[in-house]
Amino acid sequence: MTLSLQLPSILAPSSQAKALEAGTAVVPAPLRTQPREGPSVAEKAAASSCLLPNTQLLDRIRGEYLEMPGLKLTLAQAQRLWQLGEEECLELLGMLVDAKFLCRRSDGRYARVSELDVSTRRPSLMKAGIDPHAPRPELSWEDVDEPGAYVEMGTGDLYRIPKEALIPSGSPVIRKESSGASRLAQLSKNPFITTLQARLLACEHNIEPNF
């Protein structure tokens, strides 16, 4: 009985020599390569996120400029207000400048193009009776003796203390205990200023808001 054996297509060198002596042609098998897979869905999403601007942030910046007529911010203030790094903040503000929504003034502040004639514009803070350039008293928690909106220096947290929360000649009914020193800056004597107004005042005094 004759057995027919199928030799592997790739032979060792000694086997190839013997096969040549016997007159047998040795045809190497074609190499099979795995097809290269395209980028995954996650990789495509990551790449697109690097290319596309953060439209939510752009809408937020545009909306807060519209909400606060007369708003003029330095780059550092804008970084603190929207909690952005310098490069990202510059890119977003630059996009709004390119869109003719903002302009960069000679003093380095970013303002709306439609409000270039600052002589006829008054910031909303001024209209609300708040001077953004007035010094903000700093005091400890125990020294708070009048109503107002306060921001904690270290954390950037906002505290609204109405007159009902104060005992005459005493500290607020609400007490805070901490192992570290707690310093507050009074943003306004009005505890009910808007959150945006409070954030702008905090940024004006180099405090990064956390609210």
C-alpha positions in Angstrom: 0.0 0.0 0.0 1.4 3.4 -1.1 1.0 6.3 1.2 0.9 9.8 -0.2 2.3 12.4 2.2 1.8 16.1 1.8 5.1 17.9 2.7 4.9 21.3 4.4 5.3 24.2 2.0 8.2 25.6 4.0 11.1 23.2 4.4 14.3 23.3 6.3 17.5 24.0 4.2 18.6 20.3 4.4 15.1 19.1 3.3 15.2 21.6 0.4 18.5 20.2 -0.8 17.3 16.6 -0.7 14.2 17.6 -2.5 16.2 19.3 -5.3 18.4 16.2 -5.6 15.3 14.1 -6.1 14.1 16.5 -8.8 11.2 17.8 -6.7 10.4 21.5 -7.1 10.0 23.4 -3.9 7.6 26.3 -4.0 7.6 28.4 -0.9 4.2 29.3 0.5 3.3 32.9 0.2 3.6 34.8 3.5 0.3 35.7 5.1 0.1 39.1 6.7 -2.6 40.3 8.9 -4.6 43.2 7.4 -3.9 46.4 9.2 -6.9 47.5 11.2 -8.1 51.0 11.0 -8.3 53.3 14.0 -10.8 52.3 16.7 -13.9 54.2 17.5 -12.2 55.5 20.7 -9.1 56.6 18.7 -11.3 58.5 16.2 -13.2 60.2 19.0 -9.9 61.2 20.7 -8.5 62.6 17.5 -11.7 64.5 16.7 -11.8 66.0 20.2 -8.3 67.4 19.7 -9.3 69.0 16.4 -12.7 70.4 17.3 -13.1 73.4 19.7 -14.9 73.0 22.9 -18.2 74.4 21.7 -19.8 74.3 25.2 -17.0 76.5 26.6 -17.3 78.9 23.7 -21.1 79.1 24.3 -20.5 79.7 28.0 -17.9 82.5 27.4 -20.1 84.1 24.8 -23.2 83.8 27.1 -21.5 85.4 30.1 -20.2 88.3 28.0 -23.8 88.9 26.9 -25.1 88.6 30.4 -22.6 91.1 31.7 -22.6 94.2 29.4 -19.4 96.1 29.7 -17.4 93.1 30.8 -13.6 93.5 30.2 -11.3 90.7 31.3 -7.5 90.2 31.2 -6.2 86.8 30.2 -5.4 86.0 33.8 -8.9 86.9 34.9 -10.5 84.9 32.1 -8.4 81.9 33.2 -9.6 82.2 36.7 -13.2 82.8 35.8 -13.5 79.8 33.5 -10.8 77.7 35.2 -8.7 77.3 32.0 -5.1 76.8 31.3 -3.3 79.7 29.5 -3.0 78.0 26.1 -6.6 76.8 26.0 -7.9 80.2 27.2 -5.9 82.0 24.6 -7.2 79.7 21.9 -10.9 80.1 22.9 -10.6 83.9 23.2 -8.8 84.0 19.9 -11.6 82.2 18.2 -14.1 84.7 19.5 -11.8 87.5 18.3 -11.7 85.9 14.9 -15.5 85.6 14.9 -15.6 89.4 15.6 -17.4 88.8 18.8 -14.5 90.0 21.1 -11.6 92.3 20.6 -8.4 92.6 22.5 -8.0 96.2 23.7 -4.7 98.1 24.0 -4.7 97.4 27.8 -4.8 93.7 27.1 -8.4 93.2 28.2 -10.9 91.3 26.1 -14.2 93.1 25.5 -17.1 92.8 23.1 -16.7 94.4 19.7 -20.1 96.0 20.0 -18.9 97.8 23.1 -15.8 99.5 21.8 -17.2 102.9 22.6 -16.6 102.4 26.4 -17.6 106.0 27.1 -21.2 105.1 26.6 -21.1 101.8 28.4 -21.2 101.1 32.1 -20.4 97.6 33.3 -23.3 95.7 35.0 -21.4 95.7 38.3 -21.4 99.5 38.3 -25.1 99.6 37.4 -25.7 97.3 40.4 -23.9 99.7 42.6 -20.8 97.5 42.9 -17.4 99.0 42.3 -15.2 96.2 41.0 -12.0 98.1 41.8 -12.9 98.9 45.4 -10.7 97.1 48.0 -12.3 94.0 49.5 -11.9 93.7 53.2 -10.3 90.4 54.4 -11.3 88.9 57.7 -11.5 85.7 59.6 -14.8 83.8 59.9 -15.2 85.0 63.5 -14.9 88.6 62.5 -17.9 88.5 60.1 -20.4 90.9 61.6 -22.4 92.2 58.6 -24.4 90.6 55.8 -22.9 90.1 52.4 -21.4 87.8 49.9 -18.0 86.4 51.0 -15.5 84.2 49.2 -13.0 82.0 51.1 -9.5 82.9 50.1 -8.1 79.3 50.0 -10.9 77.3 48.5 -12.8 79.9 46.4 -16.1 78.9 48.0 -18.9 81.4 48.2 -20.8 82.2 51.3 -24.0 84.2 51.3 -24.7 85.6 54.8 -28.1 87.4 55.2 -28.7 89.6 58.1 -31.0 87.0 59.6 -28.0 84.7 60.1 -26.1 87.3 62.2 -26.4 87.8 65.9 -25.8 91.5 66.9 -22.1 92.0 67.8 -21.5 88.3 67.1 -20.3 85.9 64.5 -22.6 84.1 62.0 -24.9 81.5 63.3 -23.4 79.1 60.8 -20.0 78.1 62.1 -17.2 76.4 60.2 -14.6 74.3 61.9 -11.2 73.7 60.2 -7.7 72.8 61.2 -6.4 75.6 59.0 -6.8 79.3 59.0 -9.9 80.5 57.1 -9.8 83.9 55.6 -12.7 85.5 53.8 -13.0 88.4 51.4 -16.2 90.4 51.3 -17.2 90.7 47.7 -20.4 92.7 48.4 -22.6 93.8 51.2 -25.5 92.4 49.2 -25.6 88.6 49.9 -27.9 88.2 46.9 -25.7 89.4 44.1 -25.8 87.1 41.1 -23.4 84.2 41.0 -21.7 85.7 37.9 -21.2 89.0 39.6 -19.6 87.2 42.5 -17.3 85.2 40.3 -16.2 88.4 38.4 -15.5 90.2 41.7 -13.5 87.2 42.9 -11.4 87.1 39.7 -10.9 90.9 39.9 -9.1 90.3 43.2 -7.1 87.3 42.0 -9.2 84.7 43.7 -10.2 81.7 41.6 -13.9 81.1 42.2 -15.1 77.6 43.0 -18.8 78.2 42.4 
